[in-house]
Amino acid sequence: MTLALLASAPASPVDVRVLTGNLDNDSTLEWRPSAAATAYEVIWRDTSSPIWQYAKNVGNVTSATLDVAKDNVIFAVRAVDAAGHRSLPVIPLPKR
């Protein structure tokens, strides 16, 4: 079942980055779009958590700013298609 759901999902977003140049409490992520995606979700978890705890649908965009401090969590971005299938999450690399 899991493999069938992953096979139905859109491709994961690529070149996912978290902007680290500003010393503020907001976190901005950006990525390149993936084929068949109609929306994207930013997911995150506390650095001590082994599972994703939070998710925010940010729409059909290629960047998002969240009111979450980048120093306290681990982020990822995943693509969502029109049927609600979700891609594997991609953890961002830092970008200055």
N, C-alpha and C positions, 0 to 999 in steps of 0.2 A: 504494500500500500504506500509506504513512504517513497519508494523509488518511483512509483507511478505519479505521485504528487510532484516530486521534483522534476520529473520529465515533462510535466505539463506547465511548469513555472517558466516565467520569462528568464532571460539571461541576467546574471547579476550585473549591477552597475560597475563601471570600470573607472580607474584613476580616482578613487575616493580619497579625499583629503580633508583634514581638519586644519583650519587656519590657526596658527600659533603665534603670529606676529603681535597681536594685541594682548595686553595684560589686563583682561577684564573677566567678568564672571559669565558672559555669554559664550556660546560655542557655535561657530559657523562651520558647516561641512559643505563640500561641493563634490560633484561627480559628473562623469559623462553619461549620457542616457544609454539605456539598453533597449534592444529591439523588443517590441510587443509590450513594453511596460506602459501602463496608463497612470500609474502613481508610484510613489516611493514612500517607504517608511524609514524613519530614523529610530533605531532601537538602542537602548543603553542599559548598563548594569553597574552597580557599585563595583569598585575594584576588588572587593573581597567576595563577590557573589559568583558562583559557577554557572548561573543561568541568566538569560535576559529577563530583566524585571519590568522594563518600560518600553512603550512603543508609541510613536506619534506619526500619523499619516500626514505627510507634508504636501500631498498633491502631485501634479505632473510638473515638477520643477527640477532643476539641477543644482540647487543649493538651498540650504535652510539654516536659520539661526535659532537656537534654542536657549532658553533661560536656564541653562544647566552648566555648571562649572566643569570645564574639560579636565581639570586636575583631579577630580574625584570619581570619574566614571570611565568606562570603556564604551565607545560608540561603535555602531555599525550601520550600514545602509543596505536596504534590500528593495528590489523591484517588485511591484505588484501588477498583475494583469487584470483585464476586465472581469474575469471570472473569480478573482480573489486569490489566485495562486501566488505564492511568494517565493522569490528566489532565495538562494543561500545568501546570508549576510556577508558584507565585505567590511572589514575593519579598516578605518582610514589610516593613511600615513600622514605625518605632519607636513605642513606647508607654511613657509614663512611669508 
